[in-house]
Amino acid sequence: MPTHIVSQGECISSIAHQYGFFWKTLWDRAENAALKQKRGDPNVLWPGDEVFIPELQIKEVSRAAKQKHRFRRKGEPAKLKLRLLKEEPQEPEEDQPSDPGVCDLGPQKPRKLKQTPRANVPYRLIIDGVSMEGQSDSDGYIKETIPPGAVGGTLILYPGTDHEEQIAITLGAMDPKGEWVGIRKRLNNLGFVCALAGNEMTDDLHDALAGFQEAYGLDVTGKLDDATRDKLVQAHGV
């Protein structure tokens, strides 16, 4: 079989589905060990990555002649997990005045934002035209089973009410954490806005990183170090 060259929007699950494999069959192949080591996550590939595709093997089973037999092809659906969060301000830490008898009305530290789960939010999730309904759990998570080749859809919160929200869902579009665009996308998804394009440090990316570092208790440098990268992936979930 030829090597598959990854395009934007593809992941191991969608590629395996295309060629008739389970995703772990491809991901755990020795020929794909270097890719597995480099990317770490089967759901986050980079355009141009190469995935080895083995030959399909014929499975033979013995059954009695002149009888009807039913065979069921096993499928392997993908699992989609989303988390709904809301930002709430925290009270600033006030500096103690140098003189207890003097009320210091000078500058205070800005109010930080904390993220809390949006629990029990009713939703309708439409993926590739298929609609699913439910509500987020106590930790704000939405978990649904979807086809491995799905490409996207819409998440509707509080459907049919005055509080309805619609969020576009694009599957397979997250880029690896080792690429600048992957860092930028994760920051934007978490609410730290910066330009999506750019393969180097820019002022807006510096500010977004600094905001993220402050919000998550890291050293505020505005630089992309290993601790910031790991915390960003952890906070984003992938």
C-alpha positions in Angstrom: 0.0 0.0 0.0 1.3 3.5 -0.6 2.3 5.9 2.1 -0.6 8.3 2.9 0.4 12.0 2.9 -1.6 13.9 5.6 -3.7 16.8 4.5 -5.2 19.5 6.8 -8.2 18.2 8.7 -7.0 14.5 8.7 -6.1 12.4 11.8 -5.3 8.8 12.3 -8.9 7.9 12.9 -10.1 9.4 9.6 -7.2 7.9 7.7 -7.7 4.5 9.2 -11.4 4.7 8.4 -10.6 5.6 4.8 -8.4 2.5 4.3 -10.5 0.1 6.3 -8.4 -0.2 9.5 -8.9 0.4 13.2 -6.9 3.5 14.2 -4.7 1.6 16.7 -3.7 -0.8 13.9 -2.1 2.1 12.0 -0.9 4.1 15.0 0.9 1.1 16.6 2.6 -0.1 13.4 6.4 -0.2 13.7 6.6 1.7 10.4 4.7 4.6 12.0 6.8 4.7 15.3 8.7 7.8 14.3 5.5 9.7 13.6 4.0 8.5 16.8 7.0 9.7 18.7 7.1 13.0 17.0 3.4 13.9 17.3 2.4 12.0 20.4 -1.3 12.3 19.7 -3.1 10.4 16.9 -5.7 13.2 16.6 -3.1 15.9 15.9 -1.2 15.5 12.7 0.6 18.1 10.5 0.0 18.4 6.7 2.8 16.5 5.0 3.2 13.9 7.7 3.5 10.4 6.2 1.4 7.5 7.5 2.4 3.9 6.5 -0.6 1.9 5.2 -0.2 -1.9 5.3 -2.0 -4.3 3.0 -5.4 -5.4 4.1 -5.5 -9.0 5.2 -8.2 -11.5 4.2 -9.9 -13.2 7.1 -11.2 -16.7 6.5 -13.8 -18.5 8.6 -15.3 -21.9 8.3 -19.1 -22.3 8.1 -21.5 -25.1 7.1 -22.5 -25.2 3.5 -26.1 -24.7 2.2 -27.0 -22.6 5.3 -27.5 -18.9 5.8 -24.9 -17.1 8.0 -24.8 -13.6 9.2 -21.5 -11.7 9.4 -21.2 -8.3 11.1 -18.4 -6.0 10.3 -17.0 -4.3 13.3 -16.8 -0.6 13.3 -14.8 1.8 15.5 -16.6 5.1 16.1 -14.6 8.1 17.3 -15.3 9.8 20.6 -15.8 13.6 20.7 -15.2 15.3 24.1 -15.8 19.0 24.6 -15.7 21.0 27.7 -17.8 24.1 28.4 -16.2 26.8 30.6 -17.1 30.3 31.7 -14.8 33.0 32.9 -15.5 34.7 36.2 -13.5 37.6 37.7 -11.5 37.0 40.9 -11.1 39.7 43.5 -7.7 41.4 43.2 -5.1 40.9 45.8 -4.8 44.2 47.6 -1.3 45.4 48.7 -1.0 46.2 52.4 -0.4 49.9 53.1 2.9 50.8 54.5 1.3 52.8 57.3 -1.6 51.1 59.1 -3.2 54.5 59.8 -3.2 55.6 56.2 -5.8 54.4 53.6 -3.9 53.7 50.4 -6.0 54.3 47.3 -3.2 53.7 44.9 -3.1 51.3 42.0 -4.3 47.8 42.7 -3.5 44.6 40.9 -6.0 43.8 38.0 -8.7 41.3 38.6 -7.8 37.9 37.2 -10.3 35.6 35.5 -10.9 32.1 36.6 -12.6 29.4 34.5 -15.4 27.3 36.0 -17.4 24.5 34.3 -20.7 25.2 32.7 -22.6 22.3 34.2 -26.0 20.9 33.1 -26.2 23.0 29.9 -28.7 21.5 27.4 -27.3 21.1 23.9 -27.9 19.9 20.4 -24.8 18.7 18.6 -25.0 18.3 14.8 -22.0 16.5 13.2 -22.1 15.8 9.5 -25.8 16.2 9.5 -26.5 13.8 12.4 -28.1 15.4 15.4 -27.4 14.4 19.1 -28.9 16.0 22.2 -28.1 16.0 25.9 -26.7 18.2 28.6 -23.2 18.8 29.8 -22.1 16.9 33.0 -21.2 18.4 36.3 -17.7 19.2 35.1 -19.0 20.9 31.9 -18.1 18.0 29.6 -20.0 16.9 26.5 -19.1 13.4 25.3 -20.6 11.9 22.2 -19.8 9.1 19.8 -19.3 10.2 16.2 -18.1 8.7 12.9 -14.3 8.5 12.6 -14.4 10.4 9.3 -16.5 13.3 10.5 -15.3 16.7 9.5 -17.4 19.1 11.6 -20.8 20.6 12.5 -22.4 22.9 15.0 -22.9 22.9 18.8 -26.1 24.6 19.9 -26.4 25.5 23.6 -29.8 26.1 25.1 -31.5 25.2 21.8 -34.8 26.9 21.1 -34.5 29.4 23.9 -33.7 33.1 24.2 -30.2 32.1 25.5 -29.4 30.0 22.4 -25.7 29.9 21.5 -24.2 28.4 18.3 -20.6 27.3 18.1 -19.0 26.0 14.9 -17.1 22.7 15.3 -14.2 21.8 13.0 -12.7 18.4 13.5 -9.2 17.4 12.7 -8.0 21.0 12.3 -5.9 21.3 15.5 -2.2 21.4 14.6 0.7 19.9 16.6 2.0 21.6 19.7 5.4 21.8 18.1 4.1 24.2 15.4 3.5 27.9 16.0 0.1 27.7 14.4 -0.8 24.9 16.9 0.2 27.2 19.8 -1.8 30.1 18.4 -4.9 28.0 17.8 -4.9 26.7 21.4 -4.5 30.1 22.8 -7.4 31.5 20.8 -9.6 28.6 21.8 -8.9 29.3 25.4 -9.7 33.0 25.0 -6.2 34.5 24.7 -6.5 36.2 21.3 -3.7 36.4 18.9 -3.3 36.1 15.1 -3.6 32.6 13.8 -0.9 33.1 11.1 2.7 33.5 11.8 5.7 31.2 12.3 7.6 33.4 14.8 7.1 35.3 18.0 5.1 38.5 17.5 3.8 41.1 20.0 0.3 39.8 20.0 1.5 36.2 20.6 3.8 37.5 23.4 0.8 39.2 25.1 -1.4 36.1 24.6 1.2 33.9 26.2 1.7 36.3 29.1 -2.0 36.4 29.7 -2.2 32.6 29.7 0.8 32.3 32.0 -0.7 34.7 34.5 -4.1 32.9 34.4 -2.5 29.5 35.0 0.0 30.4 37.6 3.1 30.2 35.5 6.1 32.6 35.4 4.9 35.5 33.3 7.5 35.9 30.6 5.5 36.0 27.4 7.9 33.4 26.1 7.1 29.8 25.0 9.0 27.5 27.3 8.4 23.8 27.9 6.3 24.5 31.0 4.0 26.8 29.1 3.6 24.5 26.2 2.7 21.5 28.4 0.2 23.6 30.5 -1.3 24.9 27.3 -1.9 21.4 25.9 -3.2 20.3 29.3 -5.6 23.2 29.6 -6.8 22.8 26.0 -7.2 19.0 26.3 -5.2 18.1 23.2 
